[in-house]
Amino acid sequence: NLEHKMQVLYAQSQIIQYLIDLNIHSSSSGKFFKKTSTQMFTIKDLHHLLEKSQGDNHTLTTLGKEFGMSPGKLNTLFTETYGESIYSFISNLRLSQAYRAITLTDVPMKTIAHRIGYSHVNHFIYAFKKKYGITPGLLRKESKDF
């Protein structure tokens, strides 16, 4: 009779251990999903910040501190979410802003370059030509001809 009670007690202890392990697993999984959704929210916040910042010189280090994440991790998550690095996104955004300004306004190239964050107009011209295959001056001239 004692052996039967010990078998029941052993079975109950195994069930309790299983429930404890299940609880631990589900708790850690819940934290993982919460952390991932928080990171996605953070990445969306970062994307929004970069879109609205006009000519601000953000570095990965300052962005990492602001968003509570290592610069590398932040850049990796951004790249996974948006398909390009933070640097590439900023560069493309600035150049598209410059493209609009060149075709729609008479603002001097030097002013446009400085407004979008380039310290030297030559760096701006080089990056613009690399992206669009045409210099900003030639684009302005062609847009005025139409």
N, C-alpha and C positions, 0 to 999 in steps of 0.2 A: 504493500500500500504506500509506503514511503517512497519507493522508486517511482510510482505513478505520479505522486505529487511533485517530485523533483523534475520529472519529464515535463509536466505542465508548467512548472516554474521556469524551466529552461526555455520552453517554447515562448512563454510570455516575455522573457528577457530578450529573446531574439526579435520579437515583434516590436518591442520598445526600442531596441537598437536600430531597427530598420526605420521606424518613425523618426527617430532623432537624426539619422543620416539623411532622410528625405527632407526634413525641415532645414537642415544645414545647407543642403544642395539648393533647395528652392529659395532660401534667403540669399545665398550668394548669387544665384542667377538673377534674382530681382534687383540686386545692387548693380549687376552688370548692365541690365537693360536700362535702369535709371541713369547710370553713368553714361551710357552710349547716347541716350536721348538728350541728356544735358550737353554732351559734347556737340551733338548736331545743332542744338539750339545756340551754343556758343559759336560754332562755325557760321551759322546764319547771321548771328550778330556781327561777327567779324566781317563777313561779306557786305553787310549793310553799312558798317562803319567805313569800309574802304570805298564803297560806291559814293558815299556822301562827302568824303573828305576831298577837298579840292587843293591839290598841290602839297598836302601835308606829307612830310617825309617820315613814313612809318618804317621802323626796322623790325625784323623778326624778334629781336630781343625785347624791345619795348612792347610789341604786341603780345609776346609770350607772357610777360609780367602782367599786362592788363587783363589777359584772359586766364591767368592762373595755370599755364601749361608751358612745357618746354618749347622753345622755338621750333625744334625739329618735329615734335609731335603735332604742334599746331599747323605747320606747313604740310605735313603728311595728311592730316585730316582734311585740310582745305583742298589739297590736290585730289584726294579720294572723292570728295563731295562735288567739286566744280571742274575737275579735269585739267586744272592748270595750277602751277605754284602761285603763292601769294605775290611774288615778285613779277611773274608773268602777267597775272591779273591786273596789278597796279599799272604796269607798263602799257598793256593793251588799253586799259581804261583811259589813261592819260593821253595816249596817242589818238584815240577816237574823239576825245574832247577837243584836242588840237585840230583834228580834221574838220570838225564842225565849225570851230572858230575861224579857221582859215577860209572855208568856203562861204561862211555867212556874215563875216565881219571884215573890217579893215584894220583890226588891231595889229600892230607890228609883230613880226615873228619873235623878236626878243621878249616882248611882253607876254606873248602866248607861252613861250618856252618857260619863262619864270613862273607864270601862274600855275602851270601844271607840274612844277617841281623840278625842272631842269636848271642847273646852276649855270650852264654854258649853252648858248644857242647852237654851237657846233655839235654838241652831243645830241641835242634835240633833232637837228637836221639829219644826222646820221641814223638815229633810231627811226625817224619818220620814213626816210627813204628805204630803210631795210624792211619795214612793215608794209608800206604801200607801193614801193617801187617807183616813187616819184618824189622829188624834193618838195617841201612845203611852198617854196616860192613859185615853182612851176605849176603846182596845183592851184594856187591862188590866181595866177595869170590865166590858166585855162578856165577856171570857174567864172572869171570876169568876162571872158570872151563869149560866154553863153548868155 
